């Protein structure tokens, strides 16, 4: 967990458990699209980042696609 950036607080603060499942789901989505086997070894979040789980799923998916050279396909 990284410390908050700025003073803005729009929720009680994220925890690793809040974003674990969406991140893993995003990686699984990309792996299914790529027929590959990427996996998460570590993830860093900022405590006062968005609380929307769908954002973390999309970001994780796009990171994998980018790493595989398939971003934008």
Secondary structure, DSSP 4 states (H G I P E B T S, - for coil): -BPPSSS--SSS---HHHHHHHHHHHHHHHHHHHT-----S----BTTS---HHHHHHHHHHHHHHHTT-TT-
